[in-house]
């Protein structure tokens, strides 16, 4: 099961499993991960799985969400060991091999759809 390692500077604060409902991050207590920091919005971001892969989505926060140092304008696909920065906190995304979907046979007569994130990943590999 995929998880997030919540860190402040170099100190691990906790690990949170990403369940089927995803994980909500923010300053308010009803979030799955509560970050007590004035730079964090009440409902700041959400991490969830949409088919495959997992995504981080900024919930129109005031100070933004960053993925590996890049500003997330809406949502971005996550890869193993990605670092999500929210305020002064870092959430490290850990994906286990069993989180990957089973590979299926490809039919050469079918059209292959690639998301913009998949295209970008292919261009950068």
SULVEN-V374999 format. One record per backbone hydrogen bond with DSSP energy under -0.5 kcal/mol. CO is the residue of the C=O (numbers start at 1). NH is the residue of the N-H. E is the energy in kcal/mol with one decimal. If there is no record, write none. Layout:
CO|NH|E + CO|NH|E
This chain:
2|18|-2.8 + 3|94|-3.0 + 4|6|-0.7 + 4|16|-2.7 + 5|7|-0.5 + 5|92|-2.5 + 6|13|-3.3 + 6|14|-1.2 + 7|90|-2.5 + 8|11|-1.9 + 11|8|-2.3 + 14|6|-3.0 + 16|4|-2.7 + 17|19|-0.9 + 19|22|-1.7 + 23|47|-2.8 + 24|32|-0.7 + 24|33|-2.4 + 25|44|-1.4 + 25|45|-2.1 + 26|35|-2.4 + 28|31|-1.5 + 32|34|-0.5 + 33|26|-2.1 + 33|35|-0.6 + 34|36|-0.6 + 35|37|-1.5 + 37|40|-2.2 + 41|27|-2.0 + 41|44|-0.6 + 42|28|-1.3 + 44|59|-2.8 + 45|25|-3.0 + 46|57|-2.9 + 47|23|-2.9 + 48|55|-3.5 + 49|51|-0.5 + 50|52|-0.7 + 53|50|-1.8 + 54|78|-2.8 + 55|48|-2.0 + 56|76|-2.3 + 57|46|-2.2 + 58|60|-0.5 + 65|72|-2.9 + 66|68|-0.6 + 66|85|-3.0 + 67|70|-2.0 + 70|67|-3.0 + 71|73|-0.7 + 74|58|-2.6 + 76|56|-2.4 + 79|82|-2.1 + 82|84|-0.5 + 82|93|-2.6 + 83|68|-3.4 + 83|85|-0.5 + 84|86|-0.5 + 84|91|-3.1 + 85|66|-2.1 + 86|89|-2.1 + 88|9|-0.7 + 89|86|-2.2 + 90|7|-3.0 + 90|92|-0.5 + 91|84|-3.0 + 91|93|-0.6 + 92|5|-2.3 + 92|94|-0.5 + 93|81|-2.9 + 93|95|-0.5 + 94|3|-2.4 + 96|99|-2.1 + 97|100|-1.6 + 106|108|-0.6 + 107|110|-1.9 + 111|113|-0.6 + 115|119|-2.5 + 116|120|-2.3 + 117|121|-2.4 + 118|122|-2.3 + 119|123|-2.4 + 120|124|-1.8 + 121|125|-0.5 + 122|125|-0.7
